[in-house]
Amino acid sequence: MDTHLHHEHTETHLKSSELLRDIVIGMSDGLTVPFALAAGLSGAVPNSSIIIIAGIAEIAAGSIAMGLGGYLAGKTEQDHYNSEVKREYDEVEHLRHKEIEETKEFFANIGLSEELQIKATDEISKDKDKWVDFMMKYELGLDKPDPKRATKSALNIGLSYIAGGIIPLSPYFFLSNSIEALQYSVIATLLCLFAFGFFKSKITGINPWLGAMRVALIGALAAGAAFGVAKLISH
């Protein structure tokens, strides 16, 4: 009973980590890229409507590209796992003696006596499926991925990108002057980048204040560079 409860807790933690990773990937790019684009265009065109059109187009393209990247990463993970499972079944079937030795070696490494190594290996090798699952986890360090992981990752990253991208673009919907809208965009986006960096650093064990400042600074530099280049080209 205790083992089962511990297993459930571990799986929940892993799923939460995957969701969090997706949100971090999507939100960080979603905040930064449209922000830099809007800032750059603000240095070249005075009308917010053009920036809104370009910004929406970028958010649409960026969310699709990022979501596709997440989907392909999830599919690659699934394909890799399936390939290793197939190879492991083949080894259990045709190289049984080798797999027996590898299983005994694992039990030896965790401190079991020679007698217990043999008994544990004999017991686990009776069921081919459980044996393969055991070797996948403890020999290769691979947990079975969620079969829906690729689709979930694509949606999580894509939607996070959209949510992040709307923030720097939102002032342009209400203000026709692009420079004025940029001022509000800078405030809103840098505050969000700071909060996002603080949260991300806190859960990853990094100094949250340092992490927040770093993320906000990167966003500010990207937007400043885009604005400066656009101003230079427009003149």
C-alpha positions as CSV (number, residue, x, y, z in Angstrom):
1,M,0.0,0.0,0.0
2,D,2.8,2.4,0.9
3,T,4.6,1.7,-2.3
4,H,1.5,2.3,-4.4
5,L,0.9,5.7,-2.7
6,H,4.5,6.7,-3.2
7,H,4.3,5.7,-6.9
8,E,1.2,7.9,-7.4
9,H,2.8,10.8,-5.8
10,T,5.9,10.5,-8.1
11,E,3.8,10.4,-11.2
12,T,1.8,13.5,-10.2
13,H,5.1,15.3,-9.6
14,L,6.4,14.3,-13.1
15,K,3.3,15.4,-14.9
16,S,3.3,18.8,-13.1
17,S,6.9,19.2,-14.0
18,E,6.2,18.6,-17.7
19,L,3.3,21.1,-17.7
20,L,5.4,23.7,-15.9
21,R,8.3,23.2,-18.4
22,D,5.9,23.7,-21.3
23,I,4.5,26.9,-19.8
24,V,8.0,28.2,-19.2
25,I,9.0,27.5,-22.7
26,G,5.9,29.1,-24.3
27,M,5.6,32.0,-22.0
28,S,9.2,33.1,-22.0
29,D,9.3,33.3,-25.9
30,G,5.7,34.7,-26.0
31,L,6.6,37.6,-23.8
32,T,10.0,38.4,-25.4
33,V,9.6,38.0,-29.2
34,P,6.3,39.9,-29.8
35,F,7.6,42.6,-27.3
36,A,10.8,43.0,-29.4
37,L,8.7,43.1,-32.6
38,A,6.3,45.7,-31.3
39,A,9.1,47.8,-30.0
40,G,11.0,47.6,-33.3
41,L,8.0,48.6,-35.3
42,S,7.2,51.4,-32.9
43,G,10.5,52.9,-33.9
44,A,9.6,52.9,-37.6
45,V,5.8,53.5,-37.8
46,P,3.6,55.9,-35.9
47,N,0.3,54.0,-36.4
48,S,-0.6,51.3,-33.9
49,S,-2.8,49.5,-36.3
50,I,0.1,48.2,-38.4
51,I,1.8,47.0,-35.3
52,I,-1.3,45.2,-34.2
53,I,-1.6,43.4,-37.5
54,A,2.1,42.4,-37.5
55,G,1.9,41.4,-33.8
56,I,-1.1,39.2,-34.3
57,A,0.5,37.5,-37.3
58,E,3.7,36.9,-35.3
59,I,1.8,35.5,-32.3
60,A,-0.1,33.1,-34.6
61,A,3.0,32.0,-36.5
62,G,5.1,31.8,-33.3
63,S,2.5,29.8,-31.3
64,I,2.2,27.3,-34.2
65,A,5.9,27.0,-34.6
66,M,6.5,26.6,-30.9
67,G,3.6,24.2,-30.5
68,L,4.9,22.1,-33.4
69,G,8.3,22.0,-31.8
70,G,6.8,20.7,-28.6
71,Y,4.8,18.1,-30.5
72,L,7.9,16.8,-32.3
73,A,9.8,16.7,-29.1
74,G,7.1,14.6,-27.5
75,K,6.8,12.3,-30.5
76,T,10.6,11.9,-30.5
77,E,10.5,10.9,-26.8
78,Q,7.7,8.4,-27.5
79,D,9.5,6.9,-30.5
80,H,12.7,6.6,-28.6
81,Y,11.0,4.8,-25.8
82,N,9.2,2.4,-28.2
83,S,12.4,1.7,-30.0
84,E,14.2,0.9,-26.7
85,V,11.3,-1.4,-25.6
86,K,11.5,-3.3,-28.8
87,R,15.3,-3.7,-28.5
88,E,14.9,-4.8,-24.8
89,Y,12.3,-7.5,-25.7
90,D,14.6,-8.7,-28.4
91,E,17.5,-9.0,-25.9
92,V,15.3,-10.7,-23.3
93,E,14.3,-13.2,-26.0
94,H,17.7,-13.9,-27.7
95,L,20.3,-12.7,-25.2
96,R,18.7,-13.9,-22.0
97,H,22.0,-14.7,-20.3
98,K,23.2,-11.2,-20.9
99,E,20.0,-9.7,-19.4
100,I,20.3,-12.0,-16.4
101,E,23.7,-10.7,-15.7
102,E,22.7,-7.1,-16.1
103,T,19.8,-7.6,-13.7
104,K,22.0,-9.3,-11.2
105,E,24.5,-6.5,-11.5
106,F,21.8,-3.9,-10.7
107,F,20.8,-5.8,-7.5
108,A,24.5,-6.1,-6.6
109,N,24.9,-2.4,-7.0
110,I,22.1,-1.7,-4.5
111,G,23.8,-3.9,-1.9
112,L,22.0,-7.3,-2.1
113,S,23.9,-10.4,-1.3
114,E,24.8,-13.0,-4.0
115,E,22.0,-15.2,-2.8
116,L,19.4,-12.5,-2.9
117,Q,20.6,-11.3,-6.3
118,I,19.9,-14.7,-7.8
119,K,16.5,-15.0,-6.1
120,A,15.4,-11.5,-7.1
121,T,16.6,-12.0,-10.7
122,D,14.9,-15.4,-11.0
123,E,11.7,-13.9,-9.7
124,I,11.6,-10.9,-11.9
125,S,12.6,-12.8,-15.0
126,K,9.6,-15.1,-14.8
127,D,7.3,-12.3,-16.3
128,K,8.8,-11.0,-19.6
129,D,6.7,-7.8,-19.6
130,K,7.6,-6.9,-16.0
131,W,11.2,-7.7,-16.7
132,V,11.4,-5.5,-19.7
133,D,9.6,-2.7,-17.7
134,F,12.2,-3.2,-14.9
135,M,15.1,-3.0,-17.3
136,M,13.7,0.1,-19.1
137,K,13.4,1.9,-15.8
138,Y,16.5,0.8,-14.0
139,E,19.0,-0.1,-16.7
140,L,18.2,2.7,-19.2
141,G,16.5,5.2,-16.8
142,L,13.5,5.6,-19.1
143,D,9.9,6.0,-17.7
144,K,7.1,5.2,-20.1
145,P,5.9,8.5,-21.6
146,D,2.3,9.6,-21.7
147,P,1.0,8.6,-25.1
148,K,-0.8,12.0,-25.3
149,R,2.3,13.9,-24.2
150,A,3.1,15.2,-27.7
151,T,-0.4,16.7,-28.2
152,K,-0.5,18.1,-24.6
153,S,2.9,19.7,-25.0
154,A,1.9,21.3,-28.3
155,L,-1.2,22.8,-26.8
156,N,0.5,23.9,-23.6
157,I,3.4,25.6,-25.3
158,G,1.2,27.2,-28.1
159,L,-1.4,28.6,-25.7
160,S,1.3,29.8,-23.3
161,Y,3.0,31.6,-26.2
162,I,-0.3,33.3,-27.1
163,A,-0.9,34.3,-23.5
164,G,2.5,35.8,-23.2
165,G,2.4,37.5,-26.6
166,I,-0.9,39.3,-25.9
167,I,0.6,41.2,-23.0
168,P,3.1,43.5,-24.9
169,L,0.7,43.9,-27.7
170,S,-2.4,44.9,-25.6
171,P,-1.6,48.6,-25.2
172,Y,-1.6,49.1,-29.0
173,F,-5.3,48.0,-29.1
174,F,-6.2,51.1,-27.0
175,L,-3.7,53.7,-28.1
176,S,-3.3,54.8,-31.7
177,N,0.1,56.5,-31.2
178,S,2.7,53.7,-31.3
179,I,5.3,55.5,-29.1
180,E,2.7,56.1,-26.4
181,A,1.5,52.5,-26.7
182,L,5.1,51.3,-26.5
183,Q,5.6,53.1,-23.2
184,Y,2.7,51.2,-21.6
185,S,3.9,48.0,-23.3
186,V,7.4,48.4,-21.8
187,I,5.9,48.8,-18.3
188,A,3.5,45.9,-18.6
189,T,5.9,43.5,-20.2
190,L,8.9,44.2,-18.0
191,L,6.6,43.7,-14.9
192,C,5.4,40.4,-16.3
193,L,8.9,39.3,-17.3
194,F,10.1,40.2,-13.8
195,A,7.3,38.2,-12.2
196,F,7.8,35.3,-14.6
197,G,11.5,35.2,-13.9
198,F,11.0,35.4,-10.2
199,F,8.5,32.5,-10.3
200,K,10.6,30.4,-12.6
201,S,13.8,30.9,-10.6
202,K,12.0,30.2,-7.3
203,I,10.8,26.7,-8.5
204,T,14.1,25.8,-10.0
205,G,16.1,26.7,-6.9
206,I,17.9,29.8,-8.3
207,N,18.0,33.1,-6.5
208,P,14.5,34.5,-7.5
209,W,15.5,38.1,-7.4
210,L,18.6,37.5,-9.6
211,G,16.6,35.4,-12.0
212,A,13.8,38.0,-12.2
213,M,16.3,40.7,-13.0
214,R,18.0,38.6,-15.6
215,V,14.8,37.7,-17.5
216,A,13.6,41.3,-17.4
217,L,17.0,42.6,-18.6
218,I,17.0,40.1,-21.5
219,G,13.6,41.3,-22.6
220,A,14.5,44.9,-22.2
221,L,17.7,44.5,-24.3
222,A,15.9,42.6,-27.0
223,A,13.2,45.3,-27.3
224,G,15.7,48.1,-27.1
225,A,17.9,46.6,-29.8
226,A,14.9,46.2,-32.1
227,F,13.7,49.7,-31.5
228,G,17.1,51.1,-32.1
229,V,17.6,49.2,-35.4
230,A,14.2,50.2,-36.6
231,K,14.9,53.8,-35.9
232,L,18.2,53.7,-37.6
233,I,16.8,52.0,-40.7
234,S,13.8,54.3,-40.9
235,H,16.1,57.4,-41.0
